[in-house]
Protein backbone atom coordinates (compact mmCIF):
# COMPACT_ATOMS: atom_id res chain seq x y z
CA UNK A 1 0.00 0.00 0.00
CA UNK A 2 2.74 2.40 1.00
CA UNK A 3 4.74 1.53 -2.12
CA UNK A 4 1.70 2.17 -4.29
CA UNK A 5 1.10 5.59 -2.71
CA UNK A 6 4.70 6.57 -3.28
CA UNK A 7 4.57 5.32 -6.84
CA UNK A 8 1.43 7.40 -7.54
CA UNK A 9 2.98 10.48 -5.98
CA UNK A 10 6.12 10.00 -8.04
CA UNK A 11 4.27 9.54 -11.28
CA UNK A 12 1.97 12.58 -10.80
CA UNK A 13 4.92 14.85 -10.06
CA UNK A 14 6.79 13.38 -12.98
CA UNK A 15 4.11 13.63 -15.66
CA UNK A 16 3.57 17.36 -15.04
CA UNK A 17 7.31 17.99 -15.43
CA UNK A 18 7.61 15.71 -18.44
CA UNK A 19 4.91 17.65 -20.29
CA UNK A 20 6.74 20.89 -19.43
CA UNK A 21 9.46 19.80 -21.91
CA UNK A 22 8.87 21.94 -25.02
CA UNK A 23 10.42 21.71 -28.46
CA UNK A 24 10.60 25.49 -28.60
CA UNK A 25 12.82 25.43 -25.49
CA UNK A 26 15.16 22.96 -27.21
CA UNK A 27 15.41 25.21 -30.30
CA UNK A 28 17.52 28.06 -28.81
CA UNK A 29 20.12 25.58 -27.47
CA UNK A 30 20.49 23.97 -30.89
CA UNK A 31 20.59 27.35 -32.62
CA UNK A 32 23.33 28.67 -30.33
CA UNK A 33 25.44 25.50 -30.13
CA UNK A 34 25.48 25.14 -33.92
CA UNK A 35 26.04 28.82 -34.69
CA UNK A 36 29.21 29.89 -36.52
CA UNK A 37 30.32 31.58 -33.29
CA UNK A 38 31.05 28.11 -31.86
CA UNK A 39 33.03 27.11 -34.95
CA UNK A 40 31.76 23.55 -35.04
CA UNK A 41 32.59 22.76 -31.37
CA UNK A 42 35.98 21.24 -32.12
CA UNK A 43 37.73 19.41 -29.27
CA UNK A 44 40.55 21.63 -27.99
CA UNK A 45 39.36 24.55 -30.13
CA UNK A 46 37.92 27.84 -28.72
CA UNK A 47 34.43 26.94 -30.00
CA UNK A 48 34.54 23.72 -27.99
CA UNK A 49 35.40 25.67 -24.85
CA UNK A 50 32.45 28.01 -25.50
CA UNK A 51 30.17 25.00 -25.86
CA UNK A 52 31.20 23.50 -22.51
CA UNK A 53 30.84 26.90 -20.78
CA UNK A 54 27.33 27.24 -22.24
CA UNK A 55 26.25 23.75 -21.19
CA UNK A 56 27.69 24.24 -17.70
CA UNK A 57 25.70 27.46 -17.21
CA UNK A 58 22.55 25.81 -18.60
CA UNK A 59 22.92 22.82 -16.25
CA UNK A 60 23.31 25.18 -13.28
CA UNK A 61 20.28 27.24 -14.36
CA UNK A 62 18.26 24.04 -14.77
CA UNK A 63 18.88 23.25 -11.11
CA UNK A 64 21.53 20.54 -11.42
CA UNK A 65 24.31 20.19 -8.88
CA UNK A 66 27.90 19.80 -10.04
CA UNK A 67 28.27 16.10 -10.89
CA UNK A 68 31.96 15.65 -11.61
CA UNK A 69 34.67 14.71 -9.13
CA UNK A 70 35.80 17.53 -6.87
CA UNK A 71 32.44 19.34 -6.81
CA UNK A 72 32.76 20.68 -10.34
CA UNK A 73 30.54 20.54 -13.43
CA UNK A 74 33.64 19.84 -15.50
CA UNK A 75 35.40 16.51 -15.73
CA UNK A 76 38.75 17.04 -17.41
CA UNK A 77 39.39 14.42 -20.09
CA UNK A 78 43.16 14.24 -20.57
CA UNK A 79 43.75 13.88 -24.29
CA UNK A 80 46.88 13.87 -26.42
CA UNK A 81 46.75 14.81 -30.07
CA UNK A 82 49.05 12.57 -32.12
CA UNK A 83 50.07 13.83 -35.56
CA UNK A 84 52.26 11.86 -37.93
CA UNK A 85 55.13 13.95 -39.26
CA UNK A 86 56.70 13.82 -42.71
CA UNK A 87 55.92 11.03 -45.19
CA UNK A 88 56.60 7.87 -43.20
CA UNK A 89 57.36 4.50 -44.72
CA UNK A 90 56.83 0.98 -43.36
CA UNK A 91 59.26 -1.64 -44.62
CA UNK A 92 58.77 -5.39 -44.62
CA UNK A 93 61.73 -7.65 -45.34
CA UNK A 94 62.43 -11.31 -45.83
CA UNK A 95 66.09 -12.01 -46.49
CA UNK A 96 67.10 -9.86 -49.45
CA UNK A 97 63.48 -9.11 -50.45
CA UNK A 98 61.94 -5.80 -49.37
CA UNK A 99 58.48 -4.25 -49.63
CA UNK A 100 58.03 -0.52 -48.96
CA UNK A 101 54.64 0.84 -47.94
CA UNK A 102 53.89 4.54 -48.41
CA UNK A 103 51.85 6.72 -46.02
CA UNK A 104 48.19 7.08 -47.09
CA UNK A 105 48.69 5.31 -50.45
CA UNK A 106 49.52 1.94 -48.87
CA UNK A 107 49.03 2.40 -45.15
CA UNK A 108 47.55 4.67 -42.52
CA UNK A 109 47.38 4.69 -38.73
CA UNK A 110 49.00 6.07 -35.63
CA UNK A 111 51.29 5.24 -32.81
CA UNK A 112 49.50 4.66 -29.51
CA UNK A 113 52.71 5.08 -27.55
CA UNK A 114 52.34 8.89 -27.32
CA UNK A 115 56.05 9.45 -27.88
CA UNK A 116 57.69 11.70 -30.44
CA UNK A 117 59.80 8.97 -32.02
CA UNK A 118 58.74 5.38 -32.62
CA UNK A 119 60.98 2.74 -34.10
CA UNK A 120 60.61 -1.02 -34.38
CA UNK A 121 62.13 -4.04 -36.07
CA UNK A 122 59.73 -6.85 -35.29
CA UNK A 123 58.91 -10.36 -36.44
CA UNK A 124 55.64 -10.55 -38.44
CA UNK A 125 52.93 -13.00 -37.38
CA UNK A 126 49.57 -13.54 -39.07
CA UNK A 127 46.82 -13.97 -36.45
CA UNK A 128 43.68 -14.38 -38.59
CA UNK A 129 40.94 -12.13 -37.21
CA UNK A 130 42.96 -11.43 -34.05
CA UNK A 131 40.21 -12.81 -31.79
CA UNK A 132 40.37 -14.68 -28.49
CA UNK A 133 36.77 -15.66 -27.68
CA UNK A 134 36.67 -18.59 -25.23
CA UNK A 135 32.84 -18.58 -25.22
CA UNK A 136 32.87 -19.44 -28.94
CA UNK A 137 35.83 -21.84 -28.64
CA UNK A 138 37.90 -19.55 -30.87
CA UNK A 139 41.51 -18.41 -30.35
CA UNK A 140 43.47 -16.78 -33.15
CA UNK A 141 46.47 -16.45 -30.81
CA UNK A 142 46.53 -20.14 -29.82
CA UNK A 143 49.99 -21.39 -28.90
CA UNK A 144 51.94 -18.26 -29.87
CA UNK A 145 53.57 -15.45 -27.89
CA UNK A 146 53.35 -12.19 -29.84
CA UNK A 147 55.17 -10.05 -27.29
CA UNK A 148 57.30 -7.51 -29.17
CA UNK A 149 56.06 -8.83 -32.52
CA UNK A 150 54.05 -7.19 -35.30
CA UNK A 151 50.72 -8.91 -35.88
CA UNK A 152 48.93 -8.91 -39.22
CA UNK A 153 45.20 -9.56 -39.22
CA UNK A 154 41.79 -8.97 -40.78
CA UNK A 155 39.00 -7.04 -39.18
CA UNK A 156 35.49 -8.51 -38.71
CA UNK A 157 34.94 -12.08 -37.47
CA UNK A 158 34.62 -15.61 -38.85
CA UNK A 159 31.45 -15.93 -40.98
CA UNK A 160 28.52 -17.47 -39.17
CA UNK A 161 24.89 -18.35 -39.69
CA UNK A 162 24.52 -19.53 -36.09
CA UNK A 163 23.31 -16.80 -33.70
CA UNK A 164 25.20 -18.59 -30.92
CA UNK A 165 28.48 -18.37 -32.86
CA UNK A 166 29.64 -14.73 -33.23
CA UNK A 167 26.00 -13.60 -33.36
CA UNK A 168 25.40 -14.69 -36.97
CA UNK A 169 24.76 -11.51 -39.01
CA UNK A 170 24.97 -9.13 -36.06
CA UNK A 171 28.56 -8.10 -35.48
CA UNK A 172 29.95 -8.80 -32.00
CA UNK A 173 32.58 -6.56 -30.42
CA UNK A 174 35.22 -9.10 -31.48
CA UNK A 175 34.65 -7.96 -35.05
CA UNK A 176 35.50 -4.30 -34.44
CA UNK A 177 38.95 -3.00 -35.24
CA UNK A 178 39.11 -1.28 -31.84
CA UNK A 179 38.93 -4.74 -30.24
CA UNK A 180 41.79 -5.99 -32.45
CA UNK A 181 44.06 -3.23 -31.18
CA UNK A 182 43.01 -3.82 -27.56
CA UNK A 183 43.62 -7.58 -27.72
CA UNK A 184 47.04 -7.15 -29.37
CA UNK A 185 47.93 -4.55 -26.71
CA UNK A 186 46.94 -6.96 -23.92
CA UNK A 187 49.31 -9.49 -25.48
CA UNK A 188 52.22 -7.06 -25.63
CA UNK A 189 52.47 -6.85 -29.42
CA UNK A 190 54.67 -4.09 -30.84
CA UNK A 191 52.44 -3.27 -33.80
CA UNK A 192 49.22 -4.20 -35.57
CA UNK A 193 48.63 -4.10 -39.32
CA UNK A 194 45.04 -4.67 -40.36
CA UNK A 195 44.84 -5.78 -43.97
CA UNK A 196 41.92 -3.74 -45.25
CA UNK A 197 39.44 -5.40 -47.60
CA UNK A 198 36.14 -3.72 -48.49
CA UNK A 199 34.35 -6.96 -47.63
CA UNK A 200 35.76 -7.43 -44.12
CA UNK A 201 35.47 -3.72 -43.27
CA UNK A 202 32.03 -3.22 -44.91
CA UNK A 203 33.36 0.13 -46.24
CA UNK A 204 36.08 1.32 -48.61
CA UNK A 205 39.72 2.29 -47.97
CA UNK A 206 38.72 5.96 -48.43
CA UNK A 207 36.95 5.76 -45.07
CA UNK A 208 40.01 4.16 -43.44
CA UNK A 209 42.31 6.76 -44.97
CA UNK A 210 40.60 9.49 -42.91
CA UNK A 211 42.47 7.96 -39.93
CA UNK A 212 45.57 9.70 -41.28
CA UNK A 213 44.33 12.94 -39.70
CA UNK A 214 45.84 13.95 -36.33
CA UNK A 215 44.32 11.63 -33.77
CA UNK A 216 43.22 12.47 -30.22
CA UNK A 217 43.91 9.69 -27.70
CA UNK A 218 43.24 9.45 -23.99
CA UNK A 219 46.54 10.10 -22.18
CA UNK A 220 48.15 6.83 -21.19
CA UNK A 221 49.14 5.94 -17.66
CA UNK A 222 52.91 5.88 -17.30
CA UNK A 223 54.35 2.47 -18.01
CA UNK A 224 51.20 1.04 -19.62
CA UNK A 225 52.09 -1.01 -22.71
CA UNK A 226 51.03 0.60 -25.98
CA UNK A 227 51.27 -0.33 -29.65
CA UNK A 228 54.16 1.47 -31.33
CA UNK A 229 52.02 1.42 -34.45
CA UNK A 230 48.34 0.57 -34.96
CA UNK A 231 47.13 0.87 -38.51
CA UNK A 232 45.75 -0.45 -41.76
CA UNK A 233 47.36 -1.47 -45.03
CA UNK A 234 45.53 -1.71 -48.35
CA UNK A 235 44.65 -5.05 -49.85
CA UNK A 236 47.32 -4.65 -52.56
CA UNK A 237 49.97 -3.71 -49.96
CA UNK A 238 48.78 -6.79 -48.05
CA UNK A 239 49.35 -9.00 -51.07
CA UNK A 240 52.89 -7.63 -51.51
CA UNK A 241 53.68 -8.06 -47.82
CA UNK A 242 52.33 -11.63 -47.75
CA UNK A 243 54.13 -12.52 -51.01
CA UNK A 244 57.39 -12.25 -49.01
CA UNK A 245 56.17 -15.41 -47.26
CA UNK A 246 54.67 -17.09 -50.31
CA UNK A 247 51.11 -16.22 -49.22
CA UNK A 248 48.34 -13.91 -50.41
CA UNK A 249 45.32 -12.06 -48.99
CA UNK A 250 42.60 -14.32 -50.42
CA UNK A 251 44.33 -17.49 -49.23
CA UNK A 252 44.97 -16.25 -45.70
CA UNK A 253 41.47 -14.79 -45.34
CA UNK A 254 40.07 -18.21 -46.19
CA UNK A 255 42.28 -19.83 -43.55
CA UNK A 256 41.35 -17.14 -41.03
CA UNK A 257 37.66 -17.96 -41.58
CA UNK A 258 38.21 -21.68 -40.99
CA UNK A 259 37.56 -23.35 -37.64
CA UNK A 260 40.77 -24.51 -35.97
CA UNK A 261 42.82 -21.66 -37.44
CA UNK A 262 46.33 -21.43 -35.97
CA UNK A 263 48.55 -18.31 -36.09
CA UNK A 264 51.22 -18.28 -38.80
CA UNK A 265 54.77 -16.98 -38.24
CA UNK A 266 55.43 -15.26 -41.57
CA UNK A 267 59.23 -15.46 -41.37
CA UNK A 268 59.46 -11.79 -42.42
CA UNK A 269 60.07 -8.60 -40.39
CA UNK A 270 58.44 -5.17 -40.13
CA UNK A 271 60.69 -2.12 -39.74
CA UNK A 272 59.80 1.50 -39.20
CA UNK A 273 61.14 4.70 -37.67
CA UNK A 274 58.40 7.30 -37.31
CA UNK A 275 58.17 10.84 -35.94
CA UNK A 276 55.06 12.04 -34.13
CA UNK A 277 53.97 15.37 -32.80
CA UNK A 278 52.36 14.90 -29.37
CA UNK A 279 50.24 17.80 -28.06
CA UNK A 280 48.14 18.07 -24.90
CA UNK A 281 44.47 18.87 -25.51
CA UNK A 282 42.28 20.54 -22.92
CA UNK A 283 38.70 19.32 -23.02
CA UNK A 284 35.89 18.40 -20.63
CA UNK A 285 32.81 16.31 -20.06
CA UNK A 286 30.11 18.54 -18.53
CA UNK A 287 28.48 16.61 -15.70
CA UNK A 288 25.45 17.58 -13.59
CA UNK A 289 23.54 15.61 -10.98
CA UNK A 290 20.10 15.44 -9.34
CA UNK A 291 19.97 13.50 -6.08
CA UNK A 292 17.37 10.77 -5.68
CA UNK A 293 14.70 10.81 -2.96
CA UNK A 294 15.12 7.25 -1.65
CA UNK A 295 17.81 7.12 1.04
CA UNK A 296 18.80 3.58 -0.03
CA UNK A 297 18.61 3.97 -3.80
CA UNK A 298 19.94 7.52 -4.19
CA UNK A 299 23.53 6.22 -4.12
CA UNK A 300 22.68 4.73 -7.53
CA UNK A 301 22.09 6.78 -10.67
CA UNK A 302 20.68 6.71 -14.17
CA UNK A 303 23.11 8.42 -16.56
CA UNK A 304 21.89 10.46 -19.53
CA UNK A 305 24.53 11.27 -22.16
CA UNK A 306 24.80 13.31 -25.36
CA UNK A 307 28.07 14.29 -27.02
CA UNK A 308 28.64 18.05 -27.40
CA UNK A 309 31.65 17.92 -29.73
CA UNK A 310 31.63 17.99 -33.50
CA UNK A 311 34.34 18.30 -36.14
CA UNK A 312 35.26 21.97 -35.61
CA UNK A 313 36.93 23.91 -38.40
CA UNK A 314 38.12 21.75 -41.30
CA UNK A 315 38.64 21.60 -45.06
CA UNK A 316 36.35 24.16 -46.70
CA UNK A 317 33.55 22.79 -48.86
CA UNK A 318 31.91 25.38 -51.15
CA UNK A 319 33.73 28.06 -49.18
CA UNK A 320 32.40 26.92 -45.77
CA UNK A 321 34.98 25.58 -43.32
CA UNK A 322 32.78 25.40 -40.21
CA UNK A 323 31.39 21.94 -39.53
CA UNK A 324 28.48 23.21 -37.40
CA UNK A 325 27.11 19.85 -36.29
CA UNK A 326 23.56 21.10 -35.78
CA UNK A 327 21.93 17.70 -36.11
CA UNK A 328 25.09 15.89 -34.92
CA UNK A 329 24.80 16.57 -32.03
CA UNK A 330 23.53 20.01 -30.98
CA UNK A 331 20.07 18.39 -31.09
CA UNK A 332 20.94 15.74 -28.50
CA UNK A 333 22.56 18.31 -26.21
CA UNK A 334 19.55 20.65 -26.46
CA UNK A 335 17.35 17.73 -25.46
CA UNK A 336 19.73 16.76 -22.63
CA UNK A 337 19.51 20.26 -21.11
CA UNK A 338 15.70 20.25 -21.20
CA UNK A 339 15.51 16.68 -19.86
CA UNK A 340 17.79 17.79 -17.01
CA UNK A 341 15.51 20.75 -16.25
CA UNK A 342 12.43 18.51 -16.12
CA UNK A 343 14.16 16.02 -13.84
CA UNK A 344 15.54 18.67 -11.47
CA UNK A 345 12.11 20.28 -11.04
CA UNK A 346 10.26 17.09 -10.05
CA UNK A 347 8.96 17.01 -6.48
CA UNK A 348 9.30 14.50 -4.96
CA UNK A 349 12.41 13.47 -6.84
CA UNK A 350 12.70 10.01 -8.46
CA UNK A 351 14.10 7.37 -6.12
CA UNK A 352 17.51 6.98 -7.75
CA UNK A 353 19.76 9.90 -8.61
CA UNK A 354 20.30 11.08 -12.18
CA UNK A 355 23.51 12.18 -13.85
CA UNK A 356 23.41 14.31 -17.00
CA UNK A 357 26.68 14.20 -18.92
CA UNK A 358 27.44 16.14 -22.10
CA UNK A 359 30.50 14.21 -23.23
CA UNK A 360 33.43 15.28 -25.39
CA UNK A 361 35.39 13.69 -28.24
CA UNK A 362 32.72 11.32 -29.55
CA UNK A 363 33.79 12.12 -33.09
CA UNK A 364 37.35 11.03 -32.21
CA UNK A 365 36.18 7.54 -31.19
CA UNK A 366 33.89 7.86 -28.12
CA UNK A 367 36.78 9.13 -25.99
CA UNK A 368 34.79 11.33 -23.59
CA UNK A 369 32.21 8.66 -22.78
CA UNK A 370 34.96 6.02 -22.45
CA UNK A 371 36.83 8.25 -20.02
CA UNK A 372 33.64 8.84 -18.04
CA UNK A 373 32.84 5.11 -17.89
CA UNK A 374 36.39 4.38 -16.70
CA UNK A 375 36.41 7.29 -14.23
CA UNK A 376 32.79 7.61 -13.08
CA UNK A 377 31.92 10.12 -10.33
CA UNK A 378 30.23 7.28 -8.40
CA UNK A 379 31.27 3.59 -8.44
CA UNK A 380 30.50 1.93 -11.78
CA UNK A 381 28.42 -0.74 -9.99
CA UNK A 382 26.07 2.06 -8.88
CA UNK A 383 25.29 3.22 -12.42
CA UNK A 384 21.84 1.73 -13.01
CA UNK A 385 21.69 2.45 -16.73
CA UNK A 386 22.91 4.75 -19.46
CA UNK A 387 20.56 6.35 -22.00
CA UNK A 388 22.33 8.08 -24.88
CA UNK A 389 20.98 10.74 -27.23
CA UNK A 390 22.63 11.43 -30.58
CA UNK A 391 21.33 13.20 -33.70
CA UNK A 392 17.60 13.95 -34.08
CA UNK A 393 15.92 14.96 -37.33
CA UNK A 394 13.94 18.24 -37.20
CA UNK A 395 11.06 16.71 -39.13
CA UNK A 396 8.30 16.49 -36.58
CA UNK A 397 7.03 13.60 -34.53
CA UNK A 398 7.98 9.99 -35.25
CA UNK A 399 5.80 6.95 -34.84
CA UNK A 400 8.62 4.57 -34.10
CA UNK A 401 11.93 4.40 -32.27
CA UNK A 402 15.17 2.48 -32.77
CA UNK A 403 16.65 1.55 -29.41
CA UNK A 404 20.19 0.55 -30.31
CA UNK A 405 21.29 -1.93 -27.68
CA UNK A 406 18.14 -1.96 -25.51
CA UNK A 407 17.42 -5.58 -26.35
CA UNK A 408 20.86 -6.47 -24.95
CA UNK A 409 19.95 -5.14 -21.48
CA UNK A 410 18.15 -6.83 -18.60
CA UNK A 411 15.24 -4.34 -18.64
CA UNK A 412 14.08 -4.57 -22.23
CA UNK A 413 10.57 -5.26 -20.91
CA UNK A 414 10.56 -1.86 -19.17
CA UNK A 415 11.70 -0.24 -22.43
CA UNK A 416 9.00 -2.00 -24.45
CA UNK A 417 6.29 -0.95 -21.99
CA UNK A 418 7.44 2.69 -22.03
CA UNK A 419 7.51 2.73 -25.85
CA UNK A 420 3.99 1.30 -25.99
CA UNK A 421 2.76 3.94 -23.52
CA UNK A 422 4.20 6.62 -25.81
CA UNK A 423 2.58 5.08 -28.92
CA UNK A 424 6.00 4.27 -30.35
CA UNK A 425 6.67 0.98 -32.09
CA UNK A 426 10.21 -0.33 -31.71
CA UNK A 427 11.95 -0.67 -35.06
CA UNK A 428 14.84 -3.06 -35.58
CA UNK A 429 18.28 -1.64 -36.32
CA UNK A 430 18.45 -1.48 -40.11
CA UNK A 431 21.95 -2.98 -40.59
CA UNK A 432 23.23 -4.71 -37.43
CA UNK A 433 26.16 -6.23 -39.39
CA UNK A 434 27.64 -2.73 -39.75
CA UNK A 435 28.07 -2.66 -35.97
CA UNK A 436 26.23 0.60 -35.19
CA UNK A 437 25.85 -0.66 -31.62
CA UNK A 438 29.59 -0.15 -31.08
CA UNK A 439 29.74 3.36 -32.56
CA UNK A 440 27.74 5.43 -30.08
CA UNK A 441 28.49 6.79 -26.64
CA UNK A 442 26.38 4.17 -24.85
CA UNK A 443 28.89 1.49 -25.86
CA UNK A 444 31.77 2.38 -23.47
CA UNK A 445 29.20 2.09 -20.66
CA UNK A 446 28.01 -1.29 -21.93
CA UNK A 447 31.62 -2.42 -22.20
CA UNK A 448 32.12 -1.47 -18.54
CA UNK A 449 29.07 -3.59 -17.66
CA UNK A 450 26.41 -0.85 -17.36
CA UNK A 451 23.11 -1.58 -19.14
CA UNK A 452 23.25 1.05 -21.88
CA UNK A 453 21.60 1.98 -25.13
CA UNK A 454 20.80 4.85 -27.49
CA UNK A 455 17.31 6.27 -27.90
CA UNK A 456 16.93 7.03 -31.61
CA UNK A 457 14.08 8.35 -33.72
CA UNK A 458 12.50 5.87 -36.07
CA UNK A 459 10.32 6.64 -39.06
CA UNK A 460 7.54 9.20 -39.22
CA UNK A 461 4.08 9.18 -40.75
CA UNK A 462 4.18 9.62 -44.53
CA UNK A 463 3.72 11.64 -46.56
CA UNK A 464 5.49 14.45 -44.70
CA UNK A 465 3.77 17.84 -44.69
CA UNK A 466 5.03 19.97 -47.59
CA UNK A 467 6.95 22.41 -45.37
CA UNK A 468 8.93 19.51 -43.92
CA UNK A 469 9.65 17.93 -47.30
CA UNK A 470 11.72 21.05 -48.00
CA UNK A 471 13.62 20.60 -44.70
CA UNK A 472 14.19 16.93 -45.45
CA UNK A 473 15.54 17.63 -48.95
CA UNK A 474 18.06 20.07 -47.52
CA UNK A 475 19.28 17.36 -45.13
CA UNK A 476 20.42 14.95 -47.84
CA UNK A 477 24.17 14.34 -47.60
CA UNK A 478 24.80 16.65 -44.63
CA UNK A 479 26.36 13.93 -42.44
CA UNK A 480 29.74 15.25 -41.21
CA UNK A 481 29.61 18.14 -43.73
CA UNK A 482 29.64 21.95 -43.21
CA UNK A 483 26.02 21.86 -44.39
CA UNK A 484 24.90 20.23 -41.12
CA UNK A 485 23.49 23.64 -40.11
CA UNK A 486 20.51 24.98 -38.22
CA UNK A 487 17.56 26.50 -40.14
CA UNK A 488 14.62 28.48 -38.80
CA UNK A 489 12.13 26.16 -40.48
CA UNK A 490 13.23 23.21 -38.33
CA UNK A 491 10.38 21.44 -36.54
CA UNK A 492 11.29 20.57 -32.93
CA UNK A 493 8.15 18.61 -32.06
CA UNK A 494 9.95 15.28 -32.61
CA UNK A 495 12.76 16.32 -30.28
CA UNK A 496 10.15 17.31 -27.71
CA UNK A 497 8.54 13.89 -28.15
CA UNK A 498 11.83 12.03 -27.70
CA UNK A 499 13.06 14.16 -24.79
CA UNK A 500 9.75 13.42 -23.01
CA UNK A 501 10.07 9.74 -23.88
CA UNK A 502 13.69 9.70 -22.67
CA UNK A 503 12.78 11.18 -19.29
CA UNK A 504 9.83 8.80 -18.89
CA UNK A 505 12.06 5.84 -19.67
CA UNK A 506 14.80 7.06 -17.32
CA UNK A 507 12.20 7.54 -14.64
CA UNK A 508 10.93 3.97 -14.96
CA UNK A 509 14.51 2.74 -14.48
CA UNK A 510 15.23 5.21 -11.66
CA UNK A 511 12.20 3.91 -9.74
CA UNK A 512 12.81 0.16 -10.23
CA UNK A 513 12.93 -1.61 -6.85
CA UNK A 514 16.28 -3.27 -7.67
CA UNK A 515 19.18 -2.15 -9.86
CA UNK A 516 19.05 -3.76 -13.33
CA UNK A 517 21.26 -6.81 -13.69
CA UNK A 518 24.43 -6.60 -15.75
CA UNK A 519 24.73 -8.57 -18.98
CA UNK A 520 28.07 -8.33 -20.79
CA UNK A 521 27.59 -7.34 -24.44
ZN1 LIG B 1 29.18 12.53 -35.81
Boltz pocket constraint, residues with backbone or C-beta under 6 A from the ligand:
constraints:
  - pocket:
      binder: B
      contacts: [[A, 328], [A, 363], [A, 480]]
      max_distance: 6.0
